[in-house]
Amino acid sequence: AMLGDTDTLNIYYMSDYQSGTGSAPRLTLQGKDGAATNVSKLHNETTKAGNTPFDSVRKAYSDLTKANADEKWLVVLTDGEFQGVDSLDAFFSQKQSDIKVMFLGMGPAASGITPHEDKEIYYVEAKTNSQILNQITGICTRIFNSNRLEVNASTKAFSFDVPMGELIVFAQGANVQINGVKKEDGTLIKSAKTPVEVKYSNCDASNYNNPPATELVGSIATFIDDFSTGNYTVDVSGAETIEIYYKPNVEIAAYLKDAQGNEVTDLSALEAGEYTIEFGFVKAGTKEKVAQSKLLGDVTYEARVTNNGNQHEQVYGSGDKITLEEGTLSIDVVARYLDYNSVSTCLLYTSPSPRDRG
C-alpha cells in the first residue's frame, strides 16, 4: 500500500522454490497501479505451504542484481529455518554494495542473521502478531525513507518544523475512515489517492485451515502537498491508533565562505585561495534555508571536490577548509539524515583566470 508511483515490488513465494531457482516471481506489483489494486492481488493469492528453501532468496537476489533502479532492497520475511544454505551471514556479506537487505524473522522458529548497518544489512524479529505489524510498519518507513511523527491521541494534532512533501496516515480499527489533513486555517487536504484498507487475508495456505488474525485491520492514506511548517490535525474516525509518517521536502545546499567569513554569493567572481565549506538544508526547489530539527535526526555531510579535473583526496565535512585553484570546480555533496535517508547534489563553479578579470 505504500509503494510510490515509480516503485516495483517483485514477490517470491518460498514454496515455489522447492526444486531450484527456475521460477519467476509469483507477483510483480507496480506502484502506479494503485494501492487498492496491489493489495487485492496479494489478498487473492493462495498457495500450498511448504518448507523454507533458500533458493527463493537466491533467485530474488539474482534478479535484483540485474534490475535498473535508483534504490534496491532485498526484503526477506520468514517464519522458519532455511534449507539449502550453510551460512546466511556469509551469503549476505558478499552482496553487491548497491543492494540493501532487510530481514524479518517471525516466531520462535525463524532464521536470523547478524545485522551490519554499516553495510546496510538490517535484521528485526517479531514473536507475536502485534509485533509483526509493528515491525512491518517500521520496515516500510526505512525502505520508503519515511519517518514517524508524534500525534496527540486525543486531539489528533501534530506539527513539524521542517517543510514536508508527503504525509502517510496509517489508522488501525475495524471501521476507520480517513477524511484528510487539516491546516491551522481549517483547510482540508484530501488524500492524493483513495485511502486503501489494509487488513488480514482470508486466504490461508491450501493445505492448512488456520483462522486469520482479525485484529489486523486498518487504512492507509497518502497526502502529497507542499506542507509548510506548522500545526495540523488529521481528520479520521473509527481509529483505535493513528500513526503518521513523513518525508521532508528538502535539498542540500553548499556554501563557500572567504577568509573574512563572508559567504561567496557571486560565484562568477570566485577567486583562487582558501575557503571554508559549509553545508545545510534548503526547502526543495528554493534557496530557503531549513533550520536544524530533530525531525531530520543526526545529519552528516560529505563532499568530494574536483578542481581542474583533479579530485582531492580528502573527503570534506561541513566547516572544513578547502584550497582552490583558478579554473573549473565541482563539489559533489551527500547528506545523510534520519539513519536511512540521503540527498545529494553537484555544484559547479568556474574561477576566473587573471586575463578574465581585466
C-alpha positions in Angstrom: 0.0 0.0 0.0 3.0 2.3 0.5 4.5 1.8 -3.0 5.4 5.0 -4.8 4.3 5.7 -8.4 7.8 4.6 -9.7 8.3 1.6 -7.4 8.2 -2.0 -8.4 7.8 -4.9 -5.9 8.6 -8.5 -7.0 7.2 -11.1 -4.6 8.8 -14.5 -4.4 6.8 -17.2 -2.6 9.2 -19.6 -0.9 7.0 -22.6 -1.7 7.7 -22.0 -5.4 11.4 -22.8 -4.9 11.5 -26.4 -3.6 13.3 -27.6 -6.7 15.7 -24.7 -7.5 15.7 -21.1 -8.8 13.8 -21.6 -12.0 10.5 -19.9 -11.1 9.8 -16.3 -11.8 8.4 -14.1 -9.1 4.8 -15.0 -8.3 3.6 -11.4 -8.3 5.0 -8.2 -9.7 3.3 -5.1 -8.3 3.7 -1.6 -9.8 3.1 1.4 -7.6 1.5 3.2 -10.5 -1.4 0.7 -10.4 -2.5 2.0 -7.1 -2.6 0.6 -3.5 -6.1 -0.9 -3.8 -5.2 -3.0 -6.9 -1.9 -4.2 -5.4 -3.4 -5.1 -2.0 -6.2 -7.1 -3.7 -3.7 -9.0 -5.7 -2.0 -10.2 -2.5 -5.3 -11.0 -0.8 -6.4 -13.1 -3.7 -3.3 -15.2 -3.9 -3.1 -18.5 -2.2 -0.6 -21.3 -2.2 0.4 -24.6 -0.6 2.6 -24.1 2.3 5.9 -25.9 2.3 9.5 -25.7 3.7 11.7 -22.7 3.6 14.2 -23.2 0.7 16.9 -20.6 0.5 16.8 -20.8 -3.3 13.9 -18.3 -3.1 16.3 -15.8 -1.6 19.0 -16.6 -4.2 16.5 -16.1 -7.0 15.2 -12.8 -5.7 18.8 -11.6 -5.1 19.9 -12.6 -8.6 17.0 -10.8 -10.2 17.7 -7.7 -8.1 21.4 -7.6 -9.3 20.1 -7.3 -12.9 17.5 -4.6 -12.1 17.9 -1.0 -13.2 16.8 1.1 -10.2 17.9 4.1 -8.1 17.5 2.0 -5.0 17.3 -1.7 -4.5 16.0 -3.6 -1.4 16.0 -7.4 -0.8 13.3 -7.9 1.9 13.2 -11.4 3.5 10.2 -12.4 5.6 10.3 -15.9 7.1 8.8 -17.9 10.0 11.0 -20.9 9.5 14.6 -22.2 9.3 16.1 -22.0 5.8 17.1 -25.2 4.0 19.9 -25.4 1.4 22.3 -22.8 2.8 25.4 -23.2 5.1 25.6 -19.7 6.4 23.1 -16.8 6.0 25.7 -14.3 7.2 28.2 -15.5 4.7 25.7 -15.1 1.8 24.6 -11.6 2.7 28.2 -10.5 3.4 29.0 -11.0 -0.3 26.1 -8.9 -1.6 26.6 -6.1 -4.0 27.1 -2.7 -2.4 24.0 -1.2 -4.2 21.6 -3.8 -2.7 20.2 -3.2 0.8 18.9 -6.1 2.9 16.0 -6.1 5.3 15.3 -9.4 7.1 12.4 -10.1 9.4 12.2 -13.3 11.4 8.7 -14.1 12.6 8.0 -16.5 15.5 10.4 -18.7 17.7 11.5 -21.0 14.8 12.6 -18.3 12.3 16.0 -18.0 10.9 18.0 -14.9 11.9 21.0 -13.0 10.6 23.7 -10.7 12.1 22.9 -7.1 11.3 25.6 -4.9 9.8 24.0 -1.5 9.4 27.3 0.0 8.1 26.8 -2.4 5.1 23.1 -1.8 5.0 22.1 -5.2 6.3 19.3 -4.9 8.8 17.6 -7.5 11.0 14.5 -7.4 13.1 12.4 -10.1 14.7 8.8 -10.5 15.9 7.3 -13.1 18.2 3.6 -12.1 18.1 1.1 -10.8 15.6 1.2 -7.3 17.0 5.0 -7.3 16.9 4.8 -8.4 13.3 2.6 -5.5 12.3 4.8 -3.0 14.1 8.0 -4.4 12.6 6.5 -4.5 9.1 5.5 -0.8 9.5 9.0 0.0 10.7 10.5 -1.8 7.8 8.3 0.2 5.4 9.5 3.5 6.9 13.1 2.5 6.3 12.5 1.3 2.7 10.4 4.3 1.7 12.5 6.8 3.6 9.6 7.8 5.8 9.7 8.6 9.5 7.1 8.8 12.2 5.6 12.0 13.7 4.2 12.3 17.2 0.4 12.5 17.2 -1.7 13.6 20.1 -4.0 10.6 20.7 -7.0 12.7 22.0 -6.8 15.8 19.7 -5.3 14.1 16.7 -2.9 17.1 16.4 0.6 17.0 15.1 3.2 19.5 14.0 6.5 19.8 12.2 9.2 22.5 11.9 10.6 21.2 8.6 8.8 21.5 5.2 7.2 18.3 4.2 6.5 16.8 0.7 4.5 13.7 1.8 2.5 12.5 4.8 1.2 9.0 5.2 -1.6 8.3 7.7 -2.0 4.7 9.0 -5.0 4.3 11.2 -6.0 1.0 12.8 -9.6 0.0 13.6 -12.4 -2.0 12.2 -14.3 1.0 10.9 -11.6 3.5 10.1 -12.3 6.4 7.8 -9.5 8.9 6.9 -11.0 12.1 5.6 -8.0 14.3 5.3 -5.4 16.5 7.0 -6.4 19.9 8.2 -4.2 23.0 8.2 -4.4 25.6 11.0 -6.8 27.7 9.0 -9.2 24.8 8.6 -8.3 23.9 5.0 -8.8 20.2 4.5 -6.2 18.5 2.3 -7.5 15.3 0.7 -5.5 12.2 0.1 -3.6 12.0 -3.2 -5.2 8.7 -3.8 -8.3 6.9 -2.3 -7.4 5.5 1.1 -6.9 1.8 0.9 -7.9 -0.8 3.5 -5.1 -3.0 4.8 -6.1 -6.0 6.7 -5.7 -9.7 7.3 -6.3 -12.0 4.4 -9.0 -14.7 4.5 -6.9 -16.8 2.1 -4.9 -19.4 4.0 -2.4 -21.9 2.6 -4.4 -24.6 0.7 -3.1 -27.4 2.9 -4.0 -25.6 6.2 -7.1 -24.3 7.8 -5.9 -21.6 10.2 -8.1 -18.7 11.4 -6.8 -15.3 10.4 -5.6 -12.7 12.9 -8.7 -10.5 12.6 -7.3 -7.7 14.8 -5.0 -6.7 11.9 -7.3 -4.1 10.3 -6.6 -0.5 9.2 -6.4 2.1 6.4 -3.6 3.9 4.8 -3.9 7.3 3.1 -1.1 9.2 1.3 -1.1 13.0 1.2 1.3 14.8 -1.2 1.5 18.6 -1.0 3.8 21.5 -0.2 3.4 21.2 3.5 4.7 24.3 5.3 5.9 24.1 8.8 3.2 24.5 11.4 0.4 22.7 13.3 -2.0 20.2 11.7 -4.7 17.8 12.7 -5.7 14.5 11.0 -9.5 14.1 10.3 -10.1 10.5 11.0 -12.9 8.5 12.6 -13.2 5.0 14.0 -9.5 4.7 14.7 -8.0 2.9 17.7 -4.5 4.0 16.9 -3.1 6.6 14.4 0.4 6.8 13.0 1.7 9.5 10.7 4.9 9.1 8.6 6.7 11.9 6.8 9.1 12.7 4.0 10.9 16.0 4.4 10.8 18.3 1.3 14.4 19.3 1.5 17.5 19.5 -0.7 21.1 20.0 0.2 23.0 23.3 -0.3 26.7 24.1 0.0 28.2 27.4 0.8 31.7 28.8 0.5 33.0 31.4 2.9 36.1 33.6 2.4 38.8 34.3 4.9 36.6 37.1 6.4 33.7 34.6 7.0 31.6 36.1 4.3 29.5 33.8 2.1 30.5 33.9 -1.5 27.3 34.8 -3.4 28.8 35.8 -6.8 30.2 32.5 -8.0 31.5 34.1 -11.2 33.9 36.1 -9.1 35.2 33.1 -7.2 39.0 33.5 -6.9 41.7 31.1 -6.1 42.5 30.8 -2.4 41.4 29.2 0.9 37.7 28.9 1.7 35.6 27.3 4.4 33.0 24.9 3.0 29.7 24.6 4.8 26.5 22.6 4.2 22.9 22.8 5.1 19.3 22.0 4.0 17.0 24.2 2.0 13.4 23.7 1.0 13.3 21.8 -2.2 13.3 24.0 -5.3 14.2 27.1 -3.4 17.1 28.8 -1.5 15.1 29.0 1.7 17.3 27.6 4.5 15.9 24.9 6.8 16.9 25.1 10.4 18.3 22.2 12.3 15.5 19.9 13.6 15.1 16.7 15.5 12.8 15.6 12.6 16.0 15.4 10.5 17.9 13.5 13.2 21.6 13.3 13.2 22.9 14.8 9.9 26.2 14.0 8.3 27.7 15.7 5.3 30.5 14.7 3.0 31.8 16.2 -0.2 34.2 15.3 -2.9 35.9 18.1 -4.7 37.3 18.1 -8.2 39.4 21.2 -9.2 40.6 21.5 -12.8 39.9 17.8 -13.3 41.9 16.7 -10.3 39.9 15.1 -7.4 41.1 16.0 -3.9 42.0 13.0 -1.8 40.2 14.5 1.3 36.5 13.9 1.8 35.3 17.2 3.2 32.8 17.8 6.0 31.0 20.9 7.0 33.3 23.6 8.3 36.4 22.2 6.7 39.0 24.4 4.9 39.4 24.0 1.2 42.2 25.4 -1.0 41.1 26.2 -4.6 43.0 26.9 -7.7 41.7 29.0 -10.6 39.7 27.1 -13.1 36.8 24.6 -13.0 35.5 23.3 -9.7 32.9 20.7 -8.9 31.6 19.8 -5.5 29.7 16.5 -5.1 27.8 16.6 -1.8 25.8 13.9 0.0 23.9 14.5 3.2 22.6 11.6 5.3 19.9 12.1 7.8 17.4 10.0 9.9 19.7 6.9 9.6 18.4 5.8 6.2 17.8 8.9 4.2 20.1 10.8 1.9 20.1 13.6 -0.6 22.8 14.7 -2.9 23.8 17.4 -5.3 26.6 18.6 -7.6 27.8 22.2 -7.6 29.7 23.6 -10.5 31.9 26.7 -10.4 34.4 28.4 -12.6 37.1 30.6 -11.1 38.1 33.4 -13.4 41.7 33.4 -14.7 43.8 36.6 -14.4 43.2 37.6 -18.0 39.5 37.3 -17.5 39.4 39.9 -14.7 40.5 42.9 -16.8 
